[in-house]
Amino acid sequence: MPENSAPGQLLGEPLAIVDIGSNSVRLVSYESQSRAPTPTFNEKALCGLGRGVAMSGLLPEDAIVKALAALRRFRVLCDTMRIRDVRGVATAAVRDAANGPEFLNRAERAIGCKIELLSGQREARLSALGVVSSIYKADGVVGDLGGGSLELTDVKDGQCAQGITLPLGGLSLMDLSERSPKKATKIVRDTLTPVKALQGLAGRTFYAVGGTWRALARLHMRQRQYPMNVMHNYVIPTRDALEFARLVERIEADALLSIESVSSARRPLLAYGAAVLEEIIRQANPREIVISALGVREGLIYSRLSPEEQAEDPLIVSAREFNQLRSRAPEHGEELFDWTGRLIASTHLEEDEQDKRLRHAACLLSDIAWRAHPDYRGAQAYDLVANAAFIGVDHPSRAFLALAASYRHMSSEDLVSSQSRALVTARQLDRARILGAAMRVAYNISAAMPGVLPRAPMICEKGQVILTLPPDLAPLSSERLQSRMRQFARLIGGDPEIRTSA
């Protein structure tokens, strides 16, 4: 049975997780317990339970009142959404405070479910599992920065080492340093210097989890006018991250460019989050910083899955869900994947494991915009894919999928997003154009219906692009089909030919 699984739980039912953190109390509901869980509702209350705990050892009474009010509201929301599977977790502030047990009892009565008080190691593991489950082949160290603590866990090959927890949360640092970022820097340096978890990070990736680091990344995105709004898997090169962290430490938060994108309650913590990030970079020298929007909550869901479910590719799971919800005939997407696979195998194009999984996802997503007006299908397909709640895909790969979906509907370069092309390599752009053009041929003969493509292969052979139609489909050979064949042949190099099989 998966870790922490509930006997007799009905998979496919909605679930909710209540996360009582040192700074915020949050409710997230999900469509179902899945390898690629889709959030259906997300709300937080910035209660500041961890404020002052490092000095007084107690949760502040005004924060307790706010947190209990939020939990009572969350209970009503879960009842309204008819969610029976509600789980609660509490982290550093509650476990460190002398009045934590008393608060926990009151919190359980308010929310109406059992709340698990996470140990530091348990919190570190769940956060790392959230990254492992959502980032393709994660390899590096996961750092989860909350209001009360910092958890560090090494991850590689889908496995998590034993994590550690350190008292370096934003609220804790604010209290211990007496609101002096300079003092906070010294505290961070002294605390991180002996940490073994950072010693193997050089040249690898540091995965940043937590609201303060997400806020820093949002500022970074806005200041650079980044052409994608998705936070998960956002990459900041180490040198750039170091310079940006130093800037945030030096300047008053309200003076930072694009600071309006960060809530006023979060702004005082930015300098402390920047100080922790700077010291991690200085000591460990990672290759890059990758922001993960998934952490403890998603790690908890992942831990409840069977080994077989954990082994599934979350990108393909998400794409299949989109295919089921939005395509005219979902089976056609899988047939298109097989059809393009035979085509690619006959060409000079090389295809590795990553190329193949992206092509699979692109085929599953190829018909999700069909309900839009024909003039806008390409643009809507691009927006749907570029902004979808996918996991297991980095931003260049997401841009590739969005471009392929766009090229599936549009052949003119002028109509395809120029900003997105800045995120992909020349090779990825070429493959997106080729795949989109092949799809345009496929849909012209299949009308998005299953059962046609397996009987009408298109392959490249001796400088020709040959589409073979069975006799009963021969009337499909029209000027429109020939035009799309020519468009594809120009991209792949060859002369188009439509044949009728014997």
TILUMDREN-566809 format. One record per residue (C-alpha): residue in one letter; x, y, z. Coordinates in steps of 0.25 Angstrom, whole numbers, plus 5000, padded with zeros to 4 digits. Example, Ala and Ser with C-alpha at 12.3 -4.5 7.8 and 13.67 -1.06 7.14 Angstrom:
<site "A" <5049 4982 5031>>
<site "S" <5055 4996 5029>>
This chain:
<site "M" <5000 5000 5000>>
<site "P" <5006 5014 4997>>
<site "E" <5011 5022 5008>>
<site "N" <5000 5028 5016>>
<site "S" <4989 5022 5007>>
<site "A" <4975 5021 5013>>
<site "P" <4969 5007 5013>>
<site "G" <4957 5007 5003>>
<site "Q" <4960 5021 4997>>
<site "L" <4953 5023 4984>>
<site "L" <4963 5027 4974>>
<site "G" <4957 5038 4965>>
<site "E" <4950 5045 4976>>
<site "P" <4954 5060 4979>>
<site "L" <4963 5062 4991>>
<site "A" <4968 5074 4998>>
<site "I" <4980 5077 5006>>
<site "V" <4981 5088 5017>>
<site "D" <4995 5093 5019>>
<site "I" <4998 5100 5032>>
<site "G" <5011 5107 5030>>
<site "S" <5019 5117 5038>>
<site "N" <5015 5129 5029>>
<site "S" <5002 5124 5022>>
<site "V" <4991 5115 5024>>
<site "R" <4986 5109 5011>>
<site "L" <4975 5100 5005>>
<site "V" <4978 5094 4991>>
<site "S" <4967 5084 4986>>
<site "Y" <4970 5075 4974>>
<site "E" <4962 5068 4964>>
<site "S" <4967 5054 4968>>
<site "Q" <4978 5047 4974>>
<site "S" <4987 5046 4961>>
<site "R" <5001 5045 4956>>
<site "A" <4998 5059 4950>>
<site "P" <4989 5065 4961>>
<site "T" <4981 5077 4955>>
<site "P" <4977 5088 4965>>
<site "T" <4963 5092 4965>>
<site "F" <4963 5102 4977>>
<site "N" <4975 5109 4984>>
<site "E" <4973 5119 4995>>
<site "K" <4983 5124 5006>>
<site "A" <4983 5133 5018>>
<site "L" <4995 5140 5022>>
<site "C" <4994 5138 5037>>
<site "G" <5009 5139 5042>>
<site "L" <5008 5127 5052>>
<site "G" <5023 5127 5052>>
<site "R" <5025 5141 5056>>
<site "G" <5033 5142 5068>>
<site "V" <5033 5127 5071>>
<site "A" <5049 5128 5070>>
<site "M" <5049 5138 5081>>
<site "S" <5037 5135 5090>>
<site "G" <5035 5120 5087>>
<site "L" <5020 5123 5086>>
<site "L" <5010 5124 5074>>
<site "P" <5005 5138 5075>>
<site "E" <4990 5139 5079>>
<site "D" <4986 5148 5068>>
<site "A" <4992 5139 5058>>
<site "I" <4985 5127 5064>>
<site "V" <4971 5135 5063>>
<site "K" <4974 5137 5048>>
<site "A" <4978 5123 5046>>
<site "L" <4966 5117 5053>>
<site "A" <4957 5126 5045>>
<site "A" <4963 5122 5032>>
<site "L" <4962 5107 5035>>
<site "R" <4947 5109 5039>>
<site "R" <4945 5116 5025>>
<site "F" <4953 5104 5018>>
<site "R" <4944 5094 5025>>
<site "V" <4932 5101 5019>>
<site "L" <4938 5101 5005>>
<site "C" <4942 5087 5006>>
<site "D" <4927 5083 5009>>
<site "T" <4922 5092 4998>>
<site "M" <4932 5085 4988>>
<site "R" <4927 5072 4994>>
<site "I" <4941 5067 4997>>
<site "R" <4941 5056 5007>>
<site "D" <4956 5053 5006>>
<site "V" <4963 5065 5014>>
<site "R" <4977 5064 5020>>
<site "G" <4984 5074 5028>>
<site "V" <4999 5076 5031>>
<site "A" <5006 5086 5040>>
<site "T" <5020 5090 5039>>
<site "A" <5032 5097 5047>>
<site "A" <5024 5108 5055>>
<site "V" <5014 5098 5061>>
<site "R" <5025 5087 5064>>
<site "D" <5035 5098 5070>>
<site "A" <5025 5105 5079>>
<site "A" <5021 5101 5093>>
<site "N" <5007 5104 5090>>
<site "G" <5007 5096 5077>>
<site "P" <5000 5084 5083>>
<site "E" <4988 5093 5088>>
<site "F" <4987 5100 5075>>
<site "L" <4987 5087 5068>>
<site "N" <4975 5082 5076>>
<site "R" <4968 5095 5073>>
<site "A" <4972 5094 5058>>
<site "E" <4967 5080 5056>>
<site "R" <4953 5084 5062>>
<site "A" <4952 5096 5053>>
<site "I" <4956 5088 5040>>
<site "G" <4949 5075 5044>>
<site "C" <4960 5066 5040>>
<site "K" <4973 5060 5046>>
<site "I" <4985 5069 5044>>
<site "E" <4999 5062 5043>>
<site "L" <5010 5070 5050>>
<site "L" <5022 5068 5041>>
<site "S" <5035 5065 5047>>
<site "G" <5047 5073 5040>>
<site "Q" <5051 5060 5032>>
<site "R" <5037 5057 5028>>
<site "E" <5035 5071 5023>>
<site "A" <5048 5070 5015>>
<site "R" <5044 5057 5009>>
<site "L" <5030 5061 5005>>
<site "S" <5036 5074 4999>>
<site "A" <5046 5066 4991>>
<site "L" <5036 5057 4986>>
<site "G" <5028 5068 4981>>
<site "V" <5040 5072 4972>>
<site "V" <5043 5058 4968>>
<site "S" <5029 5056 4964>>
<site "S" <5028 5069 4956>>
<site "I" <5041 5071 4949>>
<site "Y" <5047 5062 4939>>
<site "K" <5059 5054 4944>>
<site "A" <5062 5064 4955>>
<site "D" <5076 5064 4960>>
<site "G" <5081 5073 4970>>
<site "V" <5077 5078 4984>>
<site "V" <5063 5082 4988>>
<site "G" <5062 5094 4997>>
<site "D" <5049 5097 5003>>
<site "L" <5049 5111 5010>>
<site "G" <5037 5114 5019>>
<site "G" <5034 5124 5030>>
<site "G" <5040 5116 5041>>
<site "S" <5051 5106 5034>>
<site "L" <5059 5102 5022>>
<site "E" <5059 5088 5018>>
<site "L" <5070 5082 5009>>
<site "T" <5069 5069 5002>>
<site "D" <5078 5062 4991>>
<site "V" <5070 5056 4979>>
<site "K" <5075 5048 4968>>
<site "D" <5069 5036 4959>>
<site "G" <5055 5038 4966>>
<site "Q" <5061 5036 4979>>
<site "C" <5062 5045 4991>>
<site "A" <5073 5045 5001>>
<site "Q" <5070 5047 5016>>
<site "G" <5067 5062 5017>>
<site "I" <5071 5072 5028>>
<site "T" <5064 5084 5034>>
<site "L" <5070 5097 5038>>
<site "P" <5064 5109 5046>>
<site "L" <5066 5118 5034>>
<site "G" <5052 5122 5030>>
<site "G" <5048 5136 5027>>
<site "L" <5041 5139 5040>>
<site "S" <5051 5132 5048>>
<site "L" <5063 5140 5042>>
<site "M" <5055 5153 5043>>
<site "D" <5053 5150 5058>>
<site "L" <5067 5145 5061>>
<site "S" <5074 5156 5053>>
<site "E" <5065 5167 5060>>
<site "R" <5061 5171 5045>>
<site "S" <5075 5173 5041>>
<site "P" <5078 5167 5027>>
<site "K" <5093 5168 5030>>
<site "K" <5092 5160 5043>>
<site "A" <5083 5150 5036>>
<site "T" <5094 5148 5025>>
<site "K" <5104 5144 5037>>
<site "I" <5094 5135 5043>>
<site "V" <5091 5128 5030>>
<site "R" <5106 5127 5027>>
<site "D" <5109 5121 5040>>
<site "T" <5098 5111 5039>>
<site "L" <5100 5106 5025>>
<site "T" <5115 5105 5026>>
<site "P" <5115 5091 5032>>
<site "V" <5104 5086 5024>>
<site "K" <5108 5073 5016>>
<site "A" <5095 5073 5008>>
<site "L" <5101 5085 5000>>
<site "Q" <5115 5079 4998>>
<site "G" <5111 5071 4986>>
<site "L" <5103 5082 4979>>
<site "A" <5114 5088 4970>>
<site "G" <5110 5087 4956>>
<site "R" <5096 5082 4959>>
<site "T" <5083 5088 4960>>
<site "F" <5077 5095 4973>>
<site "Y" <5062 5094 4973>>
<site "A" <5056 5105 4981>>
<site "V" <5042 5102 4987>>
<site "G" <5034 5112 4996>>
<site "G" <5026 5125 4995>>
<site "T" <5037 5135 4997>>
<site "W" <5046 5129 4986>>
<site "R" <5034 5128 4977>>
<site "A" <5032 5143 4980>>
<site "L" <5046 5146 4976>>
<site "A" <5045 5138 4964>>
<site "R" <5033 5146 4960>>
<site "L" <5040 5159 4961>>
<site "H" <5051 5153 4953>>
<site "M" <5042 5149 4942>>
<site "R" <5035 5162 4942>>
<site "Q" <5047 5170 4941>>
<site "R" <5052 5163 4929>>
<site "Q" <5039 5162 4922>>
<site "Y" <5040 5147 4921>>
<site "P" <5031 5142 4910>>
<site "M" <5024 5131 4919>>
<site "N" <5016 5133 4931>>
<site "V" <5017 5119 4937>>
<site "M" <5025 5119 4950>>
<site "H" <5028 5104 4951>>
<site "N" <5041 5100 4945>>
<site "Y" <5046 5114 4943>>
<site "V" <5061 5114 4942>>
<site "I" <5070 5125 4947>>
<site "P" <5085 5124 4943>>
<site "T" <5094 5124 4956>>
<site "R" <5101 5137 4953>>
<site "D" <5088 5144 4950>>
<site "A" <5082 5138 4962>>
<site "L" <5094 5143 4971>>
<site "E" <5093 5157 4965>>
<site "F" <5078 5158 4967>>
<site "A" <5079 5153 4981>>
<site "R" <5089 5163 4985>>
<site "L" <5080 5174 4979>>
<site "V" <5068 5170 4987>>
<site "E" <5077 5170 5000>>
<site "R" <5082 5184 4997>>
<site "I" <5069 5191 4992>>
<site "E" <5057 5194 5000>>
<site "A" <5046 5184 4996>>
<site "D" <5036 5195 4991>>
<site "A" <5047 5201 4982>>
<site "L" <5049 5189 4974>>
<site "L" <5044 5189 4960>>
<site "S" <5031 5181 4958>>
<site "I" <5029 5180 4973>>
<site "E" <5014 5181 4971>>
<site "S" <5014 5166 4967>>
<site "V" <5017 5162 4981>>
<site "S" <5007 5164 4993>>
<site "S" <5010 5174 5003>>
<site "A" <5010 5163 5014>>
<site "R" <5021 5156 5007>>
<site "R" <5030 5167 5003>>
<site "P" <5037 5168 5017>>
<site "L" <5042 5154 5015>>
<site "L" <5049 5156 5002>>
<site "A" <5062 5161 5007>>
<site "Y" <5063 5149 5016>>
<site "G" <5060 5139 5005>>
<site "A" <5070 5146 4996>>
<site "A" <5081 5145 5007>>
<site "V" <5078 5130 5009>>
<site "L" <5079 5128 4993>>
<site "E" <5092 5136 4992>>
<site "E" <5099 5128 5003>>
<site "I" <5094 5115 4997>>
<site "I" <5100 5119 4983>>
<site "R" <5113 5125 4989>>
<site "Q" <5116 5112 4997>>
<site "A" <5110 5101 4988>>
<site "N" <5112 5107 4974>>
<site "P" <5100 5100 4967>>
<site "R" <5099 5101 4951>>
<site "E" <5085 5107 4952>>
<site "I" <5073 5111 4961>>
<site "V" <5060 5104 4957>>
<site "I" <5047 5109 4963>>
<site "S" <5037 5098 4967>>
<site "A" <5023 5102 4970>>
<site "L" <5021 5088 4975>>
<site "G" <5025 5083 4989>>
<site "V" <5020 5077 5002>>
<site "R" <5005 5076 4997>>
<site "E" <5008 5069 4984>>
<site "G" <5019 5061 4990>>
<site "L" <5008 5056 5000>>
<site "I" <4999 5052 4988>>
<site "Y" <5011 5045 4981>>
<site "S" <5014 5037 4993>>
<site "R" <5000 5031 4993>>
<site "L" <5001 5026 4979>>
<site "S" <5005 5011 4976>>
<site "P" <5019 5009 4970>>
<site "E" <5013 5007 4957>>
<site "E" <5006 5020 4957>>
<site "Q" <5018 5027 4962>>
<site "A" <5026 5021 4950>>
<site "E" <5016 5028 4940>>
<site "D" <5020 5040 4932>>
<site "P" <5013 5052 4938>>
<site "L" <5014 5060 4925>>
<site "I" <5007 5049 4917>>
<site "V" <4997 5047 4928>>
<site "S" <4993 5062 4927>>
<site "A" <4993 5062 4912>>
<site "R" <4984 5050 4912>>
<site "E" <4974 5057 4921>>
<site "F" <4974 5069 4912>>
<site "N" <4972 5060 4900>>
<site "Q" <4960 5053 4907>>
<site "L" <4953 5066 4911>>
<site "R" <4955 5074 4899>>
<site "S" <4958 5065 4886>>
<site "R" <4947 5061 4877>>
<site "A" <4952 5046 4877>>
<site "P" <4963 5044 4888>>
<site "E" <4967 5031 4881>>
<site "H" <4972 5039 4869>>
<site "G" <4983 5045 4877>>
<site "E" <4989 5032 4880>>
<site "E" <4988 5028 4866>>
<site "L" <4994 5041 4861>>
<site "F" <5006 5038 4871>>
<site "D" <5008 5024 4864>>
<site "W" <5006 5030 4850>>
<site "T" <5016 5041 4852>>
<site "G" <5026 5031 4859>>
<site "R" <5026 5023 4846>>
<site "L" <5028 5036 4838>>
<site "I" <5040 5041 4847>>
<site "A" <5047 5027 4846>>
<site "S" <5047 5028 4831>>
<site "T" <5054 5042 4831>>
<site "H" <5068 5047 4834>>
<site "L" <5063 5053 4847>>
<site "E" <5068 5047 4860>>
<site "E" <5059 5045 4872>>
<site "D" <5063 5042 4886>>
<site "E" <5055 5038 4898>>
<site "Q" <5052 5053 4901>>
<site "D" <5048 5056 4887>>
<site "K" <5039 5044 4886>>
<site "R" <5031 5047 4899>>
<site "L" <5029 5062 4894>>
<site "R" <5024 5057 4881>>
<site "H" <5015 5048 4888>>
<site "A" <5009 5059 4897>>
<site "A" <5008 5068 4884>>
<site "C" <5000 5058 4877>>
<site "L" <4991 5056 4889>>
<site "L" <4989 5072 4890>>
<site "S" <4987 5073 4875>>
<site "D" <4972 5075 4875>>
<site "I" <4969 5082 4888>>
<site "A" <4966 5095 4881>>
<site "W" <4956 5090 4870>>
<site "R" <4944 5097 4877>>
<site "A" <4950 5111 4874>>
<site "H" <4947 5119 4862>>
<site "P" <4956 5114 4851>>
<site "D" <4963 5128 4850>>
<site "Y" <4968 5127 4864>>
<site "R" <4970 5112 4867>>
<site "G" <4985 5114 4865>>
<site "A" <4986 5125 4875>>
<site "Q" <4976 5118 4885>>
<site "A" <4984 5105 4884>>
<site "Y" <4997 5112 4887>>
<site "D" <4991 5119 4899>>
<site "L" <4984 5106 4905>>
<site "V" <4997 5098 4904>>
<site "A" <5007 5109 4908>>
<site "N" <4999 5112 4921>>
<site "A" <4993 5099 4924>>
<site "A" <4996 5093 4938>>
<site "F" <5006 5082 4932>>
<site "I" <5017 5077 4941>>
<site "G" <5029 5068 4936>>
<site "V" <5033 5078 4925>>
<site "D" <5042 5090 4925>>
<site "H" <5040 5103 4919>>
<site "P" <5047 5101 4905>>
<site "S" <5039 5088 4904>>
<site "R" <5026 5094 4908>>
<site "A" <5029 5105 4897>>
<site "F" <5032 5094 4887>>
<site "L" <5018 5087 4890>>
<site "A" <5011 5101 4889>>
<site "L" <5018 5104 4876>>
<site "A" <5015 5090 4870>>
<site "A" <5000 5092 4874>>
<site "S" <5000 5105 4867>>
<site "Y" <5007 5100 4855>>
<site "R" <4996 5089 4854>>
<site "H" <4986 5100 4851>>
<site "M" <4995 5111 4844>>
<site "S" <5005 5110 4833>>
<site "S" <5009 5125 4833>>
<site "E" <5021 5128 4841>>
<site "D" <5015 5142 4844>>
<site "L" <5004 5137 4851>>
<site "V" <5012 5128 4861>>
<site "S" <5017 5135 4874>>
<site "S" <5030 5141 4872>>
<site "Q" <5033 5142 4887>>
<site "S" <5031 5127 4889>>
<site "R" <5042 5125 4878>>
<site "A" <5052 5131 4887>>
<site "L" <5050 5120 4897>>
<site "V" <5054 5108 4888>>
<site "T" <5066 5104 4881>>
<site "A" <5067 5104 4865>>
<site "R" <5066 5089 4866>>
<site "Q" <5053 5090 4874>>
<site "L" <5047 5100 4865>>
<site "D" <5050 5092 4853>>
<site "R" <5044 5080 4859>>
<site "A" <5031 5088 4864>>
<site "R" <5029 5093 4849>>
<site "I" <5031 5079 4843>>
<site "L" <5022 5072 4854>>
<site "G" <5011 5083 4852>>
<site "A" <5012 5081 4837>>
<site "A" <5011 5066 4838>>
<site "M" <4999 5068 4846>>
<site "R" <4992 5077 4836>>
<site "V" <4993 5066 4826>>
<site "A" <4988 5055 4836>>
<site "Y" <4976 5063 4840>>
<site "N" <4972 5066 4825>>
<site "I" <4971 5051 4822>>
<site "S" <4965 5047 4836>>
<site "A" <4956 5058 4840>>
<site "A" <4961 5056 4854>>
<site "M" <4954 5042 4854>>
<site "P" <4961 5029 4858>>
<site "G" <4963 5017 4849>>
<site "V" <4968 5025 4837>>
<site "L" <4983 5028 4840>>
<site "P" <4987 5013 4842>>
<site "R" <4982 5010 4828>>
<site "A" <4989 5023 4821>>
<site "P" <5003 5023 4825>>
<site "M" <5012 5035 4820>>
<site "I" <5027 5032 4819>>
<site "C" <5040 5038 4813>>
<site "E" <5047 5029 4803>>
<site "K" <5058 5032 4793>>
<site "G" <5056 5047 4793>>
<site "Q" <5041 5046 4793>>
<site "V" <5030 5048 4803>>
<site "I" <5019 5037 4800>>
<site "L" <5005 5037 4805>>
<site "T" <4998 5024 4802>>
<site "L" <4983 5023 4802>>
<site "P" <4975 5011 4801>>
<site "P" <4965 5010 4789>>
<site "D" <4953 5014 4798>>
<site "L" <4960 5027 4802>>
<site "A" <4966 5030 4789>>
<site "P" <4956 5041 4787>>
<site "L" <4962 5049 4798>>
<site "S" <4973 5053 4789>>
<site "S" <4969 5067 4787>>
<site "E" <4977 5080 4784>>
<site "R" <4976 5084 4798>>
<site "L" <4983 5071 4802>>
<site "Q" <4993 5073 4792>>
<site "S" <4996 5087 4797>>
<site "R" <4998 5082 4811>>
<site "M" <5007 5071 4805>>
<site "R" <5016 5081 4798>>
<site "Q" <5017 5089 4811>>
<site "F" <5022 5077 4819>>
<site "A" <5031 5073 4807>>
<site "R" <5038 5086 4807>>
<site "L" <5041 5085 4822>>
<site "I" <5046 5071 4821>>
<site "G" <5053 5072 4808>>
<site "G" <5047 5063 4797>>
<site "D" <5036 5063 4786>>
<site "P" <5022 5060 4790>>
<site "E" <5014 5048 4784>>
<site "I" <5000 5042 4788>>
<site "R" <4999 5028 4784>>
<site "T" <4987 5018 4784>>
<site "S" <4990 5004 4789>>
<site "A" <4986 4992 4781>>
